[in-house]
Amino acid sequence: LLWIDDRCRPSEKPDRILALAASRGVPVEAKPRSDLDQIAQGDIHNGLIGFGEALPQPTLKEVLDTVEGAGEDPFILILDEVQYEQNLGAILRTAAWSGVHAVVVPTRRGAGLSPIVQRIAMGGAEVVPVVREGLMSALATLRRRGVRILGAEADGVRAWCEVPMDGPLAIVLG
């Protein structure tokens, strides 16, 4: 479902969005701007609000099974204490472009998948699953599955470009 401001004037961006919605059979409803403002809860909506299904929340084991079943080496990011939604959104946006298979966020001390995260991720949250799992449990699962685990450290001994990034890999950031 797509809501559009009932006073929206034709222009390039909304017209492209409406054409895409029509081509995919997405229902469109014209609504007063006040309705859009209420749903957006003060956030910027630019006269358009889309509603969709909740994103799936797979376990790390499910992600690994899917990736390995497709004959690929897993590439996982593990976030340690990334608490700001803006940072998680930016990481998801970059992860989608980088071929990351999942981003693991601890169940405690970590930002969750919120509307703010999804907006900042600009589609990255729809491409890269966010796995909510305890950090120690996730690391143990990765070790049992033979995934090499690297930690990113600002004062590390080696630059990232000196480390082999092939094979099953998980990188811990935070």
C-alpha positions in Angstrom: 0.0 0.0 0.0 1.2 3.5 -0.9 -0.1 6.7 0.5 0.4 9.9 -1.4 -0.3 13.5 -0.3 -3.7 14.3 -2.0 -2.3 17.8 -3.0 0.9 16.4 -4.5 1.6 18.0 -7.9 2.9 15.9 -10.8 6.7 15.8 -10.9 9.4 13.4 -11.9 10.1 11.5 -8.7 6.5 10.9 -7.5 5.5 10.0 -11.1 8.2 7.4 -11.3 7.2 5.9 -7.9 3.5 5.9 -8.9 4.3 4.2 -12.2 6.4 1.6 -10.4 3.6 1.0 -7.9 1.1 0.6 -10.8 3.4 -1.9 -12.6 3.6 -4.0 -9.5 0.0 -3.9 -8.6 0.6 -1.8 -5.4 -2.6 0.0 -4.3 -2.2 3.8 -4.0 -4.4 6.0 -1.9 -4.5 9.8 -1.9 -4.6 11.1 1.7 -4.5 14.4 3.5 -1.0 15.5 4.4 -2.1 15.5 8.1 -2.6 11.7 7.8 0.9 11.3 6.4 2.3 13.5 9.1 0.7 11.4 11.8 2.0 8.1 10.4 5.5 9.6 10.0 5.5 10.8 13.6 7.5 14.0 12.7 9.9 12.3 10.4 10.3 13.5 6.8 8.0 11.7 4.3 8.1 13.9 1.2 4.4 13.3 0.5 4.7 9.5 0.1 4.6 6.7 2.6 4.8 3.0 1.7 3.5 0.2 3.9 5.0 -3.3 3.7 5.3 -6.6 5.4 7.6 -6.9 8.4 11.1 -8.0 7.4 12.1 -11.6 8.2 14.3 -12.2 11.2 16.3 -15.2 10.5 18.7 -16.9 12.9 22.4 -17.0 12.1 22.2 -20.7 11.5 19.4 -20.2 8.9 21.5 -17.6 7.1 24.5 -19.8 7.1 22.4 -22.8 5.8 21.1 -20.6 3.0 24.4 -19.2 2.0 26.2 -22.5 2.1 23.3 -24.2 0.3 23.8 -21.7 -2.5 27.5 -22.8 -2.7 28.8 -19.4 -1.4 31.3 -18.6 1.3 29.5 -16.7 4.2 30.5 -13.1 4.7 29.0 -11.9 8.0 29.4 -8.6 9.9 29.0 -8.7 13.7 28.4 -5.4 15.4 29.5 -5.0 19.0 27.8 -2.2 20.9 26.7 -0.2 17.8 23.8 1.6 19.5 23.0 4.5 17.2 20.3 3.8 14.6 22.0 6.0 12.1 25.2 4.0 12.3 23.3 0.7 11.9 21.5 2.1 8.9 24.7 3.3 7.3 26.3 -0.1 7.9 23.4 -1.9 6.3 23.6 0.4 3.3 27.3 -0.4 2.8 26.8 -4.1 3.6 24.2 -4.5 0.8 26.7 -3.0 -1.7 29.6 -5.1 -0.3 27.9 -8.5 -0.6 27.5 -9.1 3.1 25.1 -12.0 3.8 24.0 -10.9 7.2 24.6 -8.3 10.0 24.5 -9.7 13.5 23.4 -7.3 16.2 23.6 -8.4 19.8 20.3 -8.7 21.6 21.6 -6.4 24.3 23.7 -3.2 23.7 22.8 -2.9 20.1 20.5 -0.9 17.9 17.5 -2.8 16.5 15.8 -2.7 13.1 13.6 0.4 13.4 11.9 2.7 10.8 14.8 5.1 11.3 17.4 2.4 10.5 15.4 1.3 7.5 15.1 4.8 6.1 18.9 5.5 6.5 19.8 2.0 5.1 18.0 3.1 1.8 17.0 -0.5 1.0 20.0 -2.2 2.6 17.8 -3.7 5.4 15.7 -5.4 2.7 18.8 -6.9 1.1 20.9 -7.8 4.1 19.2 -9.7 7.0 19.6 -8.4 10.5 20.2 -11.2 12.9 19.5 -10.5 16.6 21.6 -12.9 18.6 23.9 -12.9 21.6 27.5 -12.1 20.6 29.0 -15.1 22.2 26.4 -17.4 20.7 27.0 -16.0 17.3 30.7 -16.4 17.5 30.4 -20.0 18.7 28.1 -20.8 15.8 30.5 -19.2 13.3 33.5 -21.1 14.8 31.6 -24.5 14.6 30.8 -23.7 11.0 34.5 -23.0 10.1 34.0 -19.3 9.5 37.2 -17.3 10.1 36.5 -14.4 12.5 38.4 -11.1 12.3 38.2 -8.1 14.5 38.5 -4.5 13.3 40.7 -2.5 15.6 41.6 1.2 15.1 45.1 0.6 16.5 45.5 -2.8 14.9 48.9 -4.1 13.8 47.9 -4.8 10.2 45.9 -2.7 7.7 42.7 -4.3 6.4 44.1 -4.5 2.9 46.9 -6.7 4.2 44.5 -9.4 5.5 43.2 -12.1 3.1 39.4 -11.7 2.8 38.7 -14.9 0.9 36.8 -17.9 2.2 34.1 -18.0 4.9 34.6 -14.8 6.9 33.0 -12.8 9.7 34.2 -9.3 10.7 33.5 -7.9 14.2 33.1 -4.1 14.3 32.2 -1.9 17.2 
